[in-house]
């Protein structure tokens, strides 16, 4: 089988990074991905296997504060900031840990840690996200 090996614009075509141990779960580009709940659900159903779920690699631009909290229950998430400035917020043991960020910074959102972000300057970032087991909850607007 021949796979398309790129190049890809990660802001329009994310890539599923499979588990290298599982030859049936390779790196696969996802053309037509809509960056919405339906596309994420279809991605998980088609590409994420128990014991070898892999991660979604993408670039996303966020002009304002995140509208929700999220938590990845199956694995850590890595975020690499390409542009922008703001504050990542992680909820650890009931307390908020606030982590300022700027272009060039990276952060790990550990498995099971609720997180969100306040964006002071539009953020563009690379995400390596474990999609299976991800939960979301409402975020009330923070006073600024």
VEXROKOL-77189 format. One record per residue: residue in three letters; residue number from 1; x negated, y negated, z of N, C-alpha, C, O in turn. Coordinates in nm, 2 decimals. Example, Ala and Ser with C-alpha at 12.3 -4.5 7.8 and 13.67 -1.06 7.14 Angstrom:
2
ALA | 1 | -1.32 | 0.57 | 0.78 | -1.23 | 0.45 | 0.78 | -1.32 | 0.33 | 0.78 | -1.42 | 0.33 | 0.85
SER | 2 | -1.28 | 0.22 | 0.71 | -1.37 | 0.11 | 0.71 | -1.29 | 0.00 | 0.79 | -1.34 | -0.11 | 0.80
***
This chain:
144
UNK | 1 | -0.08 | 0.12 | 0.00 | 0.00 | 0.00 | 0.00 | -0.09 | -0.12 | 0.00 | -0.18 | -0.13 | 0.08
UNK | 2 | -0.06 | -0.22 | -0.09 | -0.13 | -0.35 | -0.09 | -0.05 | -0.45 | -0.02 | 0.07 | -0.47 | -0.04
UNK | 3 | -0.12 | -0.52 | 0.07 | -0.06 | -0.63 | 0.14 | -0.11 | -0.76 | 0.09 | -0.23 | -0.78 | 0.05
UNK | 4 | -0.03 | -0.87 | 0.10 | -0.07 | -1.00 | 0.07 | -0.16 | -1.05 | 0.18 | -0.13 | -1.04 | 0.30
UNK | 5 | -0.28 | -1.09 | 0.15 | -0.38 | -1.13 | 0.25 | -0.41 | -1.28 | 0.25 | -0.50 | -1.32 | 0.32
UNK | 6 | -0.32 | -1.36 | 0.18 | -0.33 | -1.50 | 0.20 | -0.39 | -1.57 | 0.09 | -0.43 | -1.52 | -0.02
UNK | 7 | -0.41 | -1.70 | 0.11 | -0.40 | -1.78 | 0.23 | -0.25 | -1.81 | 0.26 | -0.16 | -1.80 | 0.18
UNK | 8 | -0.23 | -1.85 | 0.39 | -0.10 | -1.87 | 0.44 | -0.10 | -2.01 | 0.52 | -0.20 | -2.04 | 0.59
UNK | 9 | 0.01 | -2.08 | 0.51 | 0.03 | -2.20 | 0.60 | 0.10 | -2.15 | 0.72 | 0.22 | -2.12 | 0.71
UNK | 10 | 0.03 | -2.14 | 0.83 | 0.09 | -2.08 | 0.95 | 0.20 | -2.16 | 1.01 | 0.28 | -2.11 | 1.10
UNK | 11 | 0.22 | -2.28 | 0.97 | 0.34 | -2.36 | 1.01 | 0.46 | -2.32 | 0.94 | 0.57 | -2.36 | 0.98
UNK | 12 | 0.45 | -2.25 | 0.82 | 0.56 | -2.20 | 0.75 | 0.57 | -2.05 | 0.74 | 0.68 | -2.00 | 0.73
UNK | 13 | 0.46 | -1.99 | 0.75 | 0.45 | -1.84 | 0.74 | 0.37 | -1.78 | 0.86 | 0.25 | -1.77 | 0.85
UNK | 14 | 0.44 | -1.75 | 0.97 | 0.36 | -1.69 | 1.08 | 0.32 | -1.55 | 1.04 | 0.36 | -1.49 | 0.94
UNK | 15 | 0.23 | -1.50 | 1.12 | 0.18 | -1.36 | 1.09 | 0.20 | -1.28 | 1.22 | 0.17 | -1.32 | 1.33
UNK | 16 | 0.25 | -1.16 | 1.20 | 0.26 | -1.06 | 1.31 | 0.12 | -0.99 | 1.32 | 0.07 | -0.94 | 1.22
UNK | 17 | 0.06 | -1.00 | 1.44 | -0.06 | -0.94 | 1.47 | -0.03 | -0.81 | 1.54 | 0.00 | -0.81 | 1.66
UNK | 18 | -0.04 | -0.70 | 1.47 | -0.02 | -0.57 | 1.53 | -0.13 | -0.52 | 1.61 | -0.23 | -0.59 | 1.63
UNK | 19 | -0.11 | -0.41 | 1.67 | -0.21 | -0.35 | 1.76 | -0.31 | -0.27 | 1.67 | -0.27 | -0.18 | 1.60
UNK | 20 | -0.43 | -0.31 | 1.68 | -0.53 | -0.24 | 1.59 | -0.54 | -0.09 | 1.61 | -0.59 | -0.02 | 1.52
UNK | 21 | -0.50 | -0.04 | 1.72 | -0.50 | 0.10 | 1.75 | -0.39 | 0.18 | 1.67 | -0.41 | 0.29 | 1.63
UNK | 22 | -0.29 | 0.10 | 1.64 | -0.17 | 0.16 | 1.57 | -0.18 | 0.12 | 1.42 | -0.14 | 0.01 | 1.38
UNK | 23 | -0.22 | 0.21 | 1.33 | -0.24 | 0.19 | 1.19 | -0.10 | 0.16 | 1.12 | -0.10 | 0.09 | 1.02
UNK | 24 | 0.01 | 0.20 | 1.18 | 0.14 | 0.17 | 1.13 | 0.19 | 0.03 | 1.18 | 0.31 | 0.00 | 1.15
UNK | 25 | 0.11 | -0.05 | 1.24 | 0.15 | -0.18 | 1.30 | 0.04 | -0.28 | 1.26 | -0.02 | -0.34 | 1.35
UNK | 26 | 0.02 | -0.30 | 1.13 | -0.09 | -0.39 | 1.09 | -0.05 | -0.54 | 1.10 | 0.06 | -0.58 | 1.14
UNK | 27 | -0.14 | -0.63 | 1.07 | -0.12 | -0.77 | 1.06 | -0.03 | -0.79 | 0.93 | -0.07 | -0.75 | 0.82
UNK | 28 | 0.08 | -0.86 | 0.95 | 0.18 | -0.88 | 0.84 | 0.23 | -1.02 | 0.83 | 0.28 | -1.07 | 0.94
UNK | 29 | 0.21 | -1.09 | 0.72 | 0.27 | -1.23 | 0.71 | 0.42 | -1.21 | 0.70 | 0.48 | -1.11 | 0.66
UNK | 30 | 0.49 | -1.32 | 0.75 | 0.64 | -1.32 | 0.76 | 0.70 | -1.44 | 0.68 | 0.74 | -1.53 | 0.74
UNK | 31 | 0.69 | -1.43 | 0.55 | 0.74 | -1.54 | 0.46 | 0.89 | -1.55 | 0.49 | 0.97 | -1.45 | 0.51
UNK | 32 | 0.94 | -1.68 | 0.48 | 1.08 | -1.70 | 0.50 | 1.13 | -1.71 | 0.65 | 1.24 | -1.73 | 0.68
UNK | 33 | 1.03 | -1.70 | 0.74 | 1.06 | -1.70 | 0.88 | 1.12 | -1.84 | 0.91 | 1.07 | -1.94 | 0.87
UNK | 34 | 1.23 | -1.85 | 0.99 | 1.31 | -1.97 | 1.01 | 1.28 | -2.04 | 1.14 | 1.34 | -2.15 | 1.17
UNK | 35 | 1.20 | -1.98 | 1.23 | 1.17 | -2.04 | 1.36 | 1.29 | -2.07 | 1.44 | 1.31 | -2.18 | 1.50
UNK | 36 | 1.39 | -1.97 | 1.44 | 1.51 | -1.99 | 1.51 | 1.53 | -1.85 | 1.58 | 1.46 | -1.76 | 1.56
UNK | 37 | 1.63 | -1.85 | 1.67 | 1.66 | -1.73 | 1.75 | 1.69 | -1.61 | 1.67 | 1.64 | -1.50 | 1.70
UNK | 38 | 1.76 | -1.62 | 1.56 | 1.79 | -1.51 | 1.47 | 1.66 | -1.45 | 1.41 | 1.64 | -1.33 | 1.40
UNK | 39 | 1.57 | -1.54 | 1.36 | 1.45 | -1.49 | 1.30 | 1.36 | -1.42 | 1.40 | 1.29 | -1.32 | 1.37
UNK | 40 | 1.35 | -1.48 | 1.53 | 1.27 | -1.41 | 1.63 | 1.33 | -1.28 | 1.66 | 1.25 | -1.18 | 1.68
UNK | 41 | 1.46 | -1.27 | 1.67 | 1.52 | -1.14 | 1.70 | 1.49 | -1.03 | 1.59 | 1.46 | -0.92 | 1.62
UNK | 42 | 1.51 | -1.07 | 1.47 | 1.48 | -0.98 | 1.36 | 1.33 | -0.94 | 1.35 | 1.30 | -0.83 | 1.33
UNK | 43 | 1.24 | -1.04 | 1.39 | 1.10 | -1.01 | 1.39 | 1.07 | -0.90 | 1.50 | 1.00 | -0.80 | 1.47
UNK | 44 | 1.13 | -0.92 | 1.62 | 1.10 | -0.82 | 1.73 | 1.16 | -0.68 | 1.68 | 1.09 | -0.58 | 1.70
UNK | 45 | 1.28 | -0.68 | 1.63 | 1.34 | -0.55 | 1.59 | 1.25 | -0.48 | 1.48 | 1.24 | -0.36 | 1.48
UNK | 46 | 1.20 | -0.55 | 1.39 | 1.13 | -0.49 | 1.28 | 0.98 | -0.46 | 1.31 | 0.93 | -0.36 | 1.26
UNK | 47 | 0.91 | -0.54 | 1.39 | 0.77 | -0.53 | 1.40 | 0.71 | -0.49 | 1.54 | 0.60 | -0.44 | 1.55
UNK | 48 | 0.79 | -0.51 | 1.64 | 0.74 | -0.49 | 1.77 | 0.78 | -0.35 | 1.83 | 0.90 | -0.33 | 1.85
UNK | 49 | 0.69 | -0.27 | 1.84 | 0.71 | -0.13 | 1.88 | 0.68 | -0.11 | 2.03 | 0.58 | -0.17 | 2.08
UNK | 50 | 0.75 | -0.03 | 2.10 | 0.72 | 0.00 | 2.24 | 0.57 | 0.05 | 2.25 | 0.53 | 0.14 | 2.18
UNK | 51 | 0.50 | -0.01 | 2.35 | 0.36 | 0.03 | 2.37 | 0.26 | -0.03 | 2.27 | 0.14 | -0.03 | 2.30
UNK | 52 | 0.31 | -0.10 | 2.17 | 0.22 | -0.17 | 2.07 | 0.29 | -0.28 | 2.01 | 0.31 | -0.29 | 1.88
UNK | 53 | 0.34 | -0.38 | 2.08 | 0.43 | -0.48 | 2.03 | 0.36 | -0.58 | 1.94 | 0.42 | -0.64 | 1.85
UNK | 54 | 0.23 | -0.61 | 1.97 | 0.15 | -0.71 | 1.89 | 0.20 | -0.85 | 1.94 | 0.26 | -0.87 | 2.04
UNK | 55 | 0.16 | -0.95 | 1.86 | 0.19 | -1.09 | 1.89 | 0.22 | -1.16 | 1.76 | 0.18 | -1.12 | 1.65
UNK | 56 | 0.30 | -1.27 | 1.78 | 0.33 | -1.36 | 1.67 | 0.23 | -1.47 | 1.67 | 0.21 | -1.54 | 1.77
UNK | 57 | 0.16 | -1.49 | 1.55 | 0.06 | -1.60 | 1.54 | 0.13 | -1.71 | 1.45 | 0.17 | -1.68 | 1.34
UNK | 58 | 0.13 | -1.83 | 1.50 | 0.20 | -1.94 | 1.43 | 0.15 | -2.07 | 1.47 | 0.08 | -2.08 | 1.58
UNK | 59 | 0.17 | -2.17 | 1.39 | 0.15 | -2.31 | 1.42 | 0.28 | -2.38 | 1.43 | 0.37 | -2.36 | 1.34
UNK | 60 | 0.30 | -2.45 | 1.54 | 0.43 | -2.52 | 1.56 | 0.40 | -2.66 | 1.60 | 0.31 | -2.69 | 1.67
UNK | 61 | 0.48 | -2.76 | 1.55 | 0.47 | -2.90 | 1.58 | 0.59 | -2.93 | 1.68 | 0.70 | -2.90 | 1.65
UNK | 62 | 0.55 | -2.99 | 1.79 | 0.65 | -3.03 | 1.89 | 0.64 | -3.18 | 1.91 | 0.55 | -3.22 | 1.97
UNK | 63 | 0.74 | -3.26 | 1.87 | 0.73 | -3.40 | 1.88 | 0.77 | -3.45 | 2.02 | 0.73 | -3.56 | 2.06
UNK | 64 | 0.85 | -3.37 | 2.10 | 0.90 | -3.42 | 2.23 | 0.89 | -3.31 | 2.33 | 0.84 | -3.19 | 2.30
UNK | 65 | 0.92 | -3.34 | 2.45 | 0.92 | -3.24 | 2.56 | 1.00 | -3.11 | 2.52 | 1.09 | -3.12 | 2.44
UNK | 66 | 0.95 | -3.00 | 2.57 | 1.02 | -2.87 | 2.54 | 1.15 | -2.88 | 2.60 | 1.17 | -2.93 | 2.71
UNK | 67 | 1.25 | -2.83 | 2.54 | 1.39 | -2.83 | 2.59 | 1.43 | -2.72 | 2.68 | 1.54 | -2.72 | 2.73
UNK | 68 | 1.34 | -2.62 | 2.70 | 1.37 | -2.51 | 2.79 | 1.24 | -2.46 | 2.85 | 1.13 | -2.49 | 2.81
UNK | 69 | 1.26 | -2.38 | 2.95 | 1.15 | -2.30 | 3.01 | 1.15 | -2.16 | 2.94 | 1.26 | -2.12 | 2.89
UNK | 70 | 1.04 | -2.10 | 2.93 | 1.03 | -1.96 | 2.88 | 0.93 | -1.88 | 2.96 | 0.85 | -1.93 | 3.03
UNK | 71 | 0.95 | -1.75 | 2.95 | 0.87 | -1.65 | 3.03 | 0.85 | -1.53 | 2.94 | 0.94 | -1.48 | 2.89
UNK | 72 | 0.72 | -1.49 | 2.92 | 0.69 | -1.37 | 2.85 | 0.66 | -1.26 | 2.94 | 0.56 | -1.26 | 3.02
UNK | 73 | 0.75 | -1.16 | 2.95 | 0.74 | -1.06 | 3.05 | 0.65 | -0.94 | 3.01 | 0.61 | -0.86 | 3.09
UNK | 74 | 0.61 | -0.93 | 2.88 | 0.54 | -0.81 | 2.83 | 0.39 | -0.84 | 2.82 | 0.31 | -0.74 | 2.82
UNK | 75 | 0.34 | -0.97 | 2.81 | 0.20 | -0.99 | 2.79 | 0.18 | -1.14 | 2.80 | 0.27 | -1.22 | 2.81
UNK | 76 | 0.05 | -1.18 | 2.81 | 0.01 | -1.32 | 2.82 | 0.03 | -1.39 | 2.68 | 0.03 | -1.33 | 2.58
UNK | 77 | 0.05 | -1.52 | 2.69 | 0.06 | -1.61 | 2.57 | -0.06 | -1.70 | 2.57 | -0.10 | -1.75 | 2.67
UNK | 78 | -0.12 | -1.72 | 2.45 | -0.23 | -1.82 | 2.43 | -0.18 | -1.93 | 2.35 | -0.12 | -1.91 | 2.24
UNK | 79 | -0.21 | -2.06 | 2.39 | -0.17 | -2.18 | 2.32 | -0.30 | -2.26 | 2.29 | -0.37 | -2.29 | 2.39
UNK | 80 | -0.33 | -2.29 | 2.17 | -0.44 | -2.37 | 2.13 | -0.39 | -2.50 | 2.07 | -0.33 | -2.50 | 1.97
UNK | 81 | -0.42 | -2.61 | 2.14 | -0.37 | -2.74 | 2.10 | -0.46 | -2.80 | 1.99 | -0.58 | -2.82 | 2.01
UNK | 82 | -0.40 | -2.83 | 1.87 | -0.47 | -2.89 | 1.76 | -0.46 | -3.04 | 1.76 | -0.56 | -3.11 | 1.73
UNK | 83 | -0.35 | -3.09 | 1.80 | -0.32 | -3.23 | 1.80 | -0.23 | -3.26 | 1.92 | -0.15 | -3.18 | 1.96
UNK | 84 | -0.23 | -3.39 | 1.96 | -0.14 | -3.43 | 2.06 | -0.19 | -3.43 | 2.20 | -0.31 | -3.40 | 2.23
UNK | 85 | -0.10 | -3.47 | 2.30 | -0.14 | -3.49 | 2.44 | -0.02 | -3.47 | 2.52 | 0.09 | -3.51 | 2.48
UNK | 86 | -0.03 | -3.42 | 2.64 | 0.08 | -3.40 | 2.73 | 0.04 | -3.32 | 2.85 | -0.07 | -3.32 | 2.89
UNK | 87 | 0.14 | -3.24 | 2.90 | 0.12 | -3.17 | 3.02 | 0.20 | -3.03 | 3.01 | 0.32 | -3.03 | 2.99
UNK | 88 | 0.12 | -2.92 | 3.02 | 0.19 | -2.79 | 3.04 | 0.23 | -2.78 | 3.18 | 0.16 | -2.82 | 3.27
UNK | 89 | 0.34 | -2.71 | 3.20 | 0.39 | -2.69 | 3.34 | 0.41 | -2.54 | 3.36 | 0.49 | -2.48 | 3.28
UNK | 90 | 0.35 | -2.48 | 3.46 | 0.37 | -2.34 | 3.49 | 0.43 | -2.33 | 3.63 | 0.39 | -2.40 | 3.72
UNK | 91 | 0.53 | -2.24 | 3.64 | 0.59 | -2.22 | 3.77 | 0.53 | -2.10 | 3.83 | 0.56 | -1.99 | 3.79
UNK | 92 | 0.45 | -2.12 | 3.94 | 0.38 | -2.01 | 4.01 | 0.42 | -2.01 | 4.15 | 0.40 | -2.11 | 4.22
UNK | 93 | 0.47 | -1.90 | 4.20 | 0.51 | -1.89 | 4.34 | 0.60 | -2.00 | 4.39 | 0.59 | -2.05 | 4.50
UNK | 94 | 0.70 | -2.04 | 4.30 | 0.79 | -2.14 | 4.33 | 0.75 | -2.29 | 4.32 | 0.82 | -2.38 | 4.34
UNK | 95 | 0.62 | -2.31 | 4.29 | 0.56 | -2.44 | 4.27 | 0.52 | -2.47 | 4.13 | 0.49 | -2.37 | 4.06
UNK | 96 | 0.54 | -2.59 | 4.09 | 0.50 | -2.63 | 3.95 | 0.35 | -2.66 | 3.95 | 0.30 | -2.75 | 4.02
UNK | 97 | 0.28 | -2.60 | 3.86 | 0.14 | -2.63 | 3.83 | 0.13 | -2.71 | 3.70 | 0.17 | -2.66 | 3.60
UNK | 98 | 0.09 | -2.84 | 3.71 | 0.09 | -2.93 | 3.60 | -0.06 | -2.93 | 3.54 | -0.15 | -2.96 | 3.61
UNK | 99 | -0.07 | -2.91 | 3.41 | -0.20 | -2.90 | 3.34 | -0.20 | -2.99 | 3.23 | -0.15 | -2.96 | 3.12
UNK | 100 | -0.27 | -3.11 | 3.24 | -0.28 | -3.20 | 3.13 | -0.35 | -3.13 | 3.01 | -0.45 | -3.05 | 3.03
UNK | 101 | -0.31 | -3.17 | 2.89 | -0.38 | -3.11 | 2.77 | -0.40 | -3.22 | 2.66 | -0.33 | -3.33 | 2.66
UNK | 102 | -0.49 | -3.20 | 2.57 | -0.52 | -3.28 | 2.46 | -0.57 | -3.19 | 2.35 | -0.60 | -3.07 | 2.37
UNK | 103 | -0.59 | -3.25 | 2.23 | -0.64 | -3.17 | 2.11 | -0.77 | -3.10 | 2.15 | -0.86 | -3.16 | 2.21
UNK | 104 | -0.78 | -2.97 | 2.12 | -0.90 | -2.89 | 2.14 | -0.89 | -2.81 | 2.27 | -0.97 | -2.71 | 2.29
UNK | 105 | -0.79 | -2.83 | 2.35 | -0.76 | -2.75 | 2.47 | -0.69 | -2.62 | 2.44 | -0.61 | -2.62 | 2.34
UNK | 106 | -0.71 | -2.52 | 2.52 | -0.63 | -2.40 | 2.51 | -0.58 | -2.37 | 2.65 | -0.64 | -2.40 | 2.75
UNK | 107 | -0.47 | -2.29 | 2.66 | -0.41 | -2.25 | 2.79 | -0.36 | -2.11 | 2.77 | -0.32 | -2.07 | 2.66
UNK | 108 | -0.37 | -2.04 | 2.88 | -0.30 | -1.90 | 2.89 | -0.18 | -1.92 | 2.98 | -0.19 | -1.96 | 3.09
UNK | 109 | -0.07 | -1.88 | 2.92 | 0.06 | -1.86 | 3.00 | 0.06 | -1.71 | 3.04 | 0.10 | -1.63 | 2.96
UNK | 110 | 0.03 | -1.68 | 3.17 | 0.02 | -1.54 | 3.21 | 0.16 | -1.47 | 3.20 | 0.27 | -1.53 | 3.21
UNK | 111 | 0.15 | -1.34 | 3.18 | 0.27 | -1.26 | 3.18 | 0.35 | -1.29 | 3.30 | 0.30 | -1.29 | 3.41
UNK | 112 | 0.49 | -1.31 | 3.28 | 0.58 | -1.33 | 3.39 | 0.58 | -1.46 | 3.45 | 0.65 | -1.49 | 3.55
UNK | 113 | 0.51 | -1.56 | 3.40 | 0.50 | -1.70 | 3.45 | 0.59 | -1.79 | 3.36 | 0.57 | -1.80 | 3.24
UNK | 114 | 0.69 | -1.85 | 3.43 | 0.78 | -1.95 | 3.36 | 0.69 | -2.07 | 3.32 | 0.61 | -2.11 | 3.40
UNK | 115 | 0.71 | -2.12 | 3.20 | 0.64 | -2.24 | 3.16 | 0.72 | -2.32 | 3.06 | 0.81 | -2.28 | 3.00
UNK | 116 | 0.67 | -2.45 | 3.05 | 0.73 | -2.55 | 2.96 | 0.63 | -2.66 | 2.94 | 0.51 | -2.64 | 2.98
UNK | 117 | 0.66 | -2.76 | 2.87 | 0.56 | -2.87 | 2.84 | 0.63 | -3.01 | 2.83 | 0.74 | -3.02 | 2.77
UNK | 118 | 0.56 | -3.11 | 2.88 | 0.60 | -3.25 | 2.86 | 0.50 | -3.30 | 2.75 | 0.38 | -3.28 | 2.76
UNK | 119 | 0.56 | -3.36 | 2.65 | 0.47 | -3.40 | 2.53 | 0.47 | -3.55 | 2.53 | 0.57 | -3.62 | 2.51
UNK | 120 | 0.35 | -3.61 | 2.55 | 0.33 | -3.75 | 2.54 | 0.30 | -3.80 | 2.40 | 0.35 | -3.91 | 2.36
UNK | 121 | 0.22 | -3.73 | 2.33 | 0.20 | -3.75 | 2.18 | 0.23 | -3.63 | 2.11 | 0.19 | -3.52 | 2.16
UNK | 122 | 0.30 | -3.63 | 2.00 | 0.34 | -3.51 | 1.93 | 0.23 | -3.40 | 1.92 | 0.11 | -3.43 | 1.89
UNK | 123 | 0.27 | -3.28 | 1.96 | 0.17 | -3.17 | 1.98 | 0.19 | -3.08 | 1.86 | 0.30 | -3.04 | 1.82
UNK | 124 | 0.07 | -3.04 | 1.81 | 0.07 | -2.93 | 1.70 | -0.03 | -2.83 | 1.76 | -0.14 | -2.86 | 1.80
UNK | 125 | 0.02 | -2.70 | 1.77 | -0.06 | -2.60 | 1.84 | -0.05 | -2.47 | 1.77 | 0.05 | -2.44 | 1.70
UNK | 126 | -0.15 | -2.39 | 1.79 | -0.15 | -2.24 | 1.74 | -0.10 | -2.16 | 1.86 | -0.14 | -2.18 | 1.98
UNK | 127 | 0.00 | -2.08 | 1.84 | 0.06 | -1.99 | 1.94 | 0.03 | -1.85 | 1.91 | 0.04 | -1.80 | 1.79
UNK | 128 | -0.02 | -1.77 | 2.01 | -0.03 | -1.62 | 2.00 | 0.07 | -1.57 | 2.10 | 0.03 | -1.56 | 2.22
UNK | 129 | 0.19 | -1.54 | 2.06 | 0.30 | -1.52 | 2.15 | 0.35 | -1.37 | 2.15 | 0.38 | -1.32 | 2.04
UNK | 130 | 0.36 | -1.31 | 2.26 | 0.42 | -1.18 | 2.27 | 0.58 | -1.20 | 2.27 | 0.63 | -1.24 | 2.38
UNK | 131 | 0.64 | -1.17 | 2.17 | 0.79 | -1.20 | 2.16 | 0.88 | -1.10 | 2.24 | 0.97 | -1.15 | 2.30
UNK | 132 | 0.85 | -0.97 | 2.23 | 0.94 | -0.89 | 2.31 | 0.94 | -0.92 | 2.46 | 0.83 | -0.96 | 2.51
UNK | 133 | 1.05 | -0.92 | 2.52 | 1.06 | -0.94 | 2.67 | 1.06 | -1.09 | 2.70 | 1.04 | -1.13 | 2.82
UNK | 134 | 1.07 | -1.18 | 2.60 | 1.07 | -1.32 | 2.63 | 1.21 | -1.37 | 2.68 | 1.31 | -1.33 | 2.62
UNK | 135 | 1.21 | -1.45 | 2.78 | 1.33 | -1.50 | 2.83 | 1.33 | -1.65 | 2.83 | 1.22 | -1.71 | 2.83
UNK | 136 | 1.44 | -1.72 | 2.82 | 1.45 | -1.86 | 2.82 | 1.55 | -1.90 | 2.93 | 1.65 | -1.83 | 2.96
UNK | 137 | 1.53 | -2.02 | 2.99 | 1.63 | -2.08 | 3.08 | 1.64 | -2.23 | 3.06 | 1.54 | -2.29 | 3.00
UNK | 138 | 1.75 | -2.29 | 3.10 | 1.77 | -2.43 | 3.08 | 1.67 | -2.51 | 3.15 | 1.62 | -2.48 | 3.26
UNK | 139 | 1.63 | -2.62 | 3.09 | 1.54 | -2.72 | 3.15 | 1.62 | -2.85 | 3.17 | 1.66 | -2.91 | 3.07
UNK | 140 | 1.63 | -2.89 | 3.29 | 1.69 | -3.02 | 3.31 | 1.59 | -3.13 | 3.28 | 1.47 | -3.12 | 3.31
UNK | 141 | 1.63 | -3.24 | 3.22 | 1.54 | -3.34 | 3.18 | 1.46 | -3.39 | 3.31 | 1.52 | -3.42 | 3.41
UNK | 142 | 1.33 | -3.40 | 3.29 | 1.25 | -3.44 | 3.40 | 1.24 | -3.60 | 3.41 | 1.23 | -3.66 | 3.30
UNK | 143 | 1.24 | -3.65 | 3.53 | 1.23 | -3.80 | 3.54 | 1.08 | -3.83 | 3.50 | 0.99 | -3.76 | 3.54
UNK | 144 | 1.07 | -3.94 | 3.42 | 0.93 | -3.98 | 3.38 | 0.90 | -4.12 | 3.42 | 0.80 | -4.17 | 3.39
***
